Amino acid sequence: MGYSTTLYHFYPLSAHKVSGFLGRYDFQMDDKGRVSLPAAFRKEAGGERFILVQWEKPYLTLFPEDVWSEVQERLLEFRRKEPAAGNYVREITANAVEVSPDKQGRILIPGWLQKSAFLKGTVVLSGVIDRVEIWDPERFQTAIEERAKESQRFRHQIFG
C-alpha cells in the first residue's frame, strides 16, 4: 500500500487539505547542472514548467508557473506605480529562466545561476509553502543558525 505525502489538519466538522512545498531535501547536482526535484514537489506543482530566479542572494527560488504569474503581476503593478523601479524589475526578469523537469524529474540550473548561488555538488532544496529555495548546504545552515534567535520570537505567533 502506498503512502500519501499530503498533510491534513482536522478542524471541528471539516477537514482542510494542507498543500504546499514542505521539507528539506539534499540532492547531488550533476556536472551538467541538473538536479532532481523531489517527486512531492513535482506533484505539488501540477504542471511541467517552473520559473527559476535569484531575487535575493545567496539562494535561488523555484516558482511554479501559477505562483510566478502572481509575482509577475506584482512586478508589473510595482513598475506602473513606481517608474523608478523599472531597473529593479529588469534585474529580476533578467535573472529568471523557465525550467521544466526532464523525464527523470531533473531541472537544469544554468551555469551563471549556479555561480551566483555558489552551487556545486550537493544542493539543498527547501520547500517554503508556495515556492522552493535552492541553496548551497553550508550557506543554508549558516542562514538558519544566524536567524535562530530572530525566528524564536515568531514561533508562538505562528504556532500558538
C-alpha positions as CSV (number, residue, x, y, z in Angstrom):
1,M,0.0,0.0,0.0
2,G,1.4,3.4,-0.9
3,Y,1.7,6.4,1.3
4,S,0.5,9.9,0.6
5,T,2.7,13.0,1.2
6,T,-0.4,15.1,1.6
7,L,-0.9,16.5,5.1
8,Y,-4.3,17.1,6.6
9,H,-5.3,19.2,9.6
10,F,-8.7,18.4,11.1
11,Y,-10.9,21.1,12.4
12,P,-14.2,20.5,14.0
13,L,-16.8,19.4,11.5
14,S,-14.5,19.8,8.5
15,A,-11.1,18.8,7.1
16,H,-8.8,21.2,5.3
17,K,-6.1,19.8,2.9
18,V,-2.8,21.4,3.6
19,S,-0.8,21.7,0.4
20,G,2.4,23.3,-0.5
21,F,6.1,22.6,-0.8
22,L,7.3,21.3,2.5
23,G,10.6,19.7,3.7
24,R,14.3,19.8,3.1
25,Y,16.0,17.5,0.5
26,D,19.7,17.2,-0.2
27,F,20.4,16.2,-3.8
28,Q,23.5,15.9,-5.9
29,M,23.8,18.3,-8.8
30,D,25.5,16.6,-11.8
31,D,28.3,18.0,-13.9
32,K,25.8,19.4,-16.4
33,G,24.0,21.4,-13.6
34,R,21.0,19.1,-13.4
35,V,19.3,18.4,-10.0
36,S,16.4,16.2,-9.3
37,L,13.2,17.6,-7.9
38,P,11.6,15.5,-5.2
39,A,8.5,13.7,-6.5
40,A,6.4,15.5,-3.9
41,F,7.5,18.9,-5.3
42,R,6.8,17.9,-8.9
43,K,3.3,16.6,-7.9
44,E,2.5,19.8,-5.9
45,A,3.4,22.0,-8.8
46,G,1.0,20.1,-11.0
47,G,2.5,21.4,-14.2
48,E,5.6,21.0,-16.2
49,R,7.1,24.4,-16.0
50,F,8.8,26.4,-13.3
51,I,10.5,29.8,-13.2
52,L,13.9,29.8,-11.6
53,V,15.2,33.2,-10.3
54,Q,17.6,34.7,-7.9
55,W,15.7,37.6,-6.4
56,E,17.6,37.5,-3.1
57,K,21.2,36.3,-2.6
58,P,22.6,33.8,-1.8
59,Y,20.0,31.3,-3.0
60,L,17.7,30.6,-6.0
61,T,13.9,30.4,-5.9
62,L,11.9,28.0,-8.0
63,F,8.4,29.2,-8.6
64,P,5.6,27.0,-10.0
65,E,4.1,28.7,-13.0
66,D,0.9,29.8,-11.3
67,V,2.7,31.4,-8.4
68,W,5.1,33.1,-10.8
69,S,2.1,34.6,-12.6
70,E,1.1,36.3,-9.3
71,V,4.7,37.6,-8.8
72,Q,4.8,38.8,-12.3
73,E,1.5,40.8,-11.8
74,R,3.0,42.4,-8.7
75,L,6.2,43.3,-10.6
76,L,4.1,44.9,-13.4
77,E,2.0,46.8,-10.8
78,F,5.1,47.9,-9.0
79,R,6.7,49.2,-12.2
80,R,3.5,51.1,-13.1
81,K,3.2,52.8,-9.7
82,E,7.0,53.3,-9.2
83,P,8.5,54.3,-12.6
84,A,12.0,54.4,-10.9
85,A,11.5,50.6,-10.2
86,G,11.9,49.7,-13.8
87,N,15.6,48.8,-13.4
88,Y,14.8,46.6,-10.4
89,V,12.1,44.8,-12.5
90,R,14.6,44.4,-15.3
91,E,17.2,43.0,-13.0
92,I,14.7,40.4,-11.6
93,T,13.4,39.3,-15.0
94,A,16.9,39.2,-16.5
95,N,17.8,36.7,-13.7
96,A,14.8,34.5,-14.4
97,V,14.7,31.4,-16.6
98,E,11.9,28.9,-17.4
99,V,12.8,25.3,-16.5
100,S,10.9,22.1,-17.0
101,P,11.7,18.7,-15.4
102,D,13.1,16.1,-17.8
103,K,11.8,12.5,-17.9
104,Q,14.0,11.8,-14.8
105,G,12.5,14.7,-12.9
106,R,15.6,16.9,-13.1
107,I,15.8,20.6,-13.8
108,L,18.8,22.3,-15.4
109,I,20.3,25.2,-13.4
110,P,22.2,27.4,-15.8
111,G,25.9,27.9,-15.0
112,W,25.6,31.6,-14.3
113,L,22.9,31.0,-11.7
114,Q,24.9,28.1,-10.2
115,K,27.8,30.5,-9.8
116,S,25.7,33.3,-8.4
117,A,24.2,31.0,-5.7
118,F,27.5,29.2,-5.0
119,L,26.1,25.8,-6.1
120,K,28.2,22.8,-6.8
121,G,27.9,19.2,-5.8
122,T,25.2,18.7,-3.1
123,V,22.4,21.3,-3.0
124,V,19.6,21.8,-0.6
125,L,16.0,22.0,-1.9
126,S,13.9,23.6,0.8
127,G,10.1,23.7,0.4
128,V,8.8,27.1,1.5
129,I,5.0,26.6,1.1
130,D,4.4,28.3,-2.3
131,R,8.0,28.0,-3.7
132,V,11.2,26.0,-3.4
133,E,14.5,27.5,-2.5
134,I,17.8,26.0,-3.8
135,W,20.8,26.6,-1.5
136,D,24.4,25.7,-1.0
137,P,24.2,23.4,2.1
138,E,26.7,25.4,4.2
139,R,25.1,28.7,3.4
140,F,21.7,27.3,4.2
141,Q,22.8,26.0,7.6
142,T,24.5,29.4,8.3
143,A,21.4,31.3,7.4
144,I,19.3,29.1,9.7
145,E,21.7,29.4,12.6
146,E,22.2,33.2,12.2
147,R,18.4,33.7,12.3
148,A,17.7,31.3,15.1
149,K,17.1,33.9,17.8
150,E,15.1,36.1,15.5
151,S,12.9,33.2,14.5
152,Q,12.3,32.3,18.1
153,R,10.0,35.3,18.6
154,F,7.8,34.3,15.7
155,R,7.2,30.7,16.7
156,H,4.5,31.4,19.3
157,Q,2.8,33.9,17.0
158,I,2.6,31.2,14.3
159,F,2.0,28.0,16.3
160,G,0.2,29.4,19.4
